[in-house]
Amino acid sequence: MKSPCILFLLASEEEFRLLKGQGESLKDILQRRADSFADGDYEFDTPKGKNRSGSVSYDISSGQTETDIERPRLARHAAEALKAEWDKGGYDQIVLSAGPKLLGALRKALPASLEPHIASELHKDLVKLSAHDLHPHLVSRAPN
């Protein structure tokens, strides 16, 4: 019996990778960094104000970090790349791997048409690992 062809999406807060896995084989398809997209060409400005003592204070009322704000943007680009690769055909399943917060952002960004094809989710940031080191994490734990 032929083993399924799996499309893996690995994502971190800074980048994402797409890999193709089948049987014992694991091959990189695409790797993109968050700062490689034109829509991220802006700077975060911290609003300043004066506190009662007259010195400068910083407004932190939103409670969000730059990473919190950037996460949905990267997730959207990763989801678009995943959909474009899936649409080329030849894949049987999708496996997602990212840290918990980014995995949540990816779920929100994924098109509904891909949801039935998601076979597994790994709550790990594995982006920096080589294809050889990824093997025990991905191929051996991928659904059949």
C-alpha positions in Angstrom: 0.0 0.0 0.0 1.3 3.4 -0.9 2.0 5.7 2.0 0.1 9.1 2.1 1.8 12.2 0.8 1.7 14.7 3.6 2.0 18.5 3.4 3.7 19.8 6.6 3.4 23.4 7.7 6.0 24.3 10.4 5.7 27.8 11.8 7.4 30.0 14.4 6.9 33.6 15.3 9.5 34.7 12.8 9.1 32.3 9.9 7.4 29.3 8.3 8.3 26.3 6.2 6.4 23.9 4.0 7.7 20.3 3.6 6.5 17.3 1.7 6.7 13.9 3.4 6.0 10.5 2.0 7.1 7.3 3.7 10.6 7.9 5.0 11.2 10.9 2.7 11.0 14.5 3.9 11.7 17.4 1.5 11.7 21.2 2.0 9.4 23.0 -0.4 9.3 26.6 0.8 10.7 28.7 3.7 9.7 32.4 4.3 10.5 34.9 7.0 7.9 37.3 8.3 9.9 40.3 7.3 10.0 39.1 3.6 6.4 40.2 3.0 5.8 43.8 1.8 2.8 44.3 4.1 5.1 44.2 7.1 7.2 47.2 6.0 6.3 49.5 8.9 7.6 50.5 12.3 5.8 50.2 15.6 5.5 53.5 17.4 5.1 53.5 21.2 2.7 56.3 22.2 4.2 58.6 24.8 2.6 60.8 27.3 3.3 62.7 30.5 2.6 61.3 33.9 1.8 63.4 36.9 5.4 63.8 37.9 6.1 65.4 34.5 8.4 62.7 33.2 7.6 60.8 30.0 5.6 57.6 30.4 4.7 54.9 27.8 1.1 53.9 27.1 0.8 50.1 27.5 -2.9 50.0 27.7 -3.4 47.6 24.8 -1.3 44.9 26.6 -0.1 43.6 23.2 3.5 43.1 22.2 4.8 43.5 18.6 4.7 39.7 18.3 1.1 39.6 19.3 0.3 42.1 16.6 2.5 40.4 14.0 1.3 36.8 14.7 -2.0 37.0 12.6 -0.2 38.5 9.7 2.4 35.7 9.5 -0.3 33.2 10.0 -2.3 34.6 7.1 0.8 34.4 4.8 1.5 30.8 6.0 -2.1 29.8 5.3 -2.0 31.4 1.8 1.2 29.5 1.0 -0.2 26.2 2.4 -3.4 26.7 0.3 -1.4 27.5 -2.9 0.8 24.3 -2.4 -2.2 22.1 -1.6 -4.0 23.4 -4.7 -1.1 22.1 -6.9 -2.4 18.6 -6.0 -0.8 15.4 -5.0 -1.2 15.6 -1.2 -3.4 13.4 0.9 -3.1 15.1 4.3 -1.9 18.2 6.1 0.0 18.4 9.4 0.5 21.6 11.3 3.3 22.3 13.8 3.7 25.6 15.7 3.8 26.9 19.2 0.3 27.1 20.9 -0.4 30.8 20.2 0.7 30.7 16.6 -1.2 27.4 16.1 -4.3 29.2 17.2 -3.6 32.1 14.8 -3.1 29.5 12.0 -6.4 27.8 12.7 -8.2 31.2 12.3 -6.3 32.0 9.1 -6.8 28.7 7.3 -9.4 28.6 4.6 -12.4 26.3 5.5 -11.6 24.2 2.4 -8.4 22.9 4.1 -9.9 22.0 7.4 -11.0 18.5 6.5 -7.5 17.7 5.3 -5.8 18.5 8.5 -4.8 15.1 9.9 -2.7 16.3 12.9 -1.4 19.3 14.9 1.8 19.3 16.8 2.1 22.0 19.5 5.8 22.5 18.9 8.0 25.1 17.1 10.1 22.9 14.9 11.1 25.4 12.2 14.8 25.6 13.0 15.4 21.8 12.8 17.0 20.3 9.7 15.0 17.8 7.6 17.0 15.0 9.1 16.3 16.1 12.6 12.6 16.6 11.9 12.1 13.0 10.8 11.3 11.6 14.3 9.0 14.5 15.1 7.0 14.5 11.8 7.1 11.4 9.7 7.0 8.9 12.5 4.1 10.8 14.2 2.2 11.6 11.0 -1.2 9.8 10.6 -1.5 6.9 8.2 
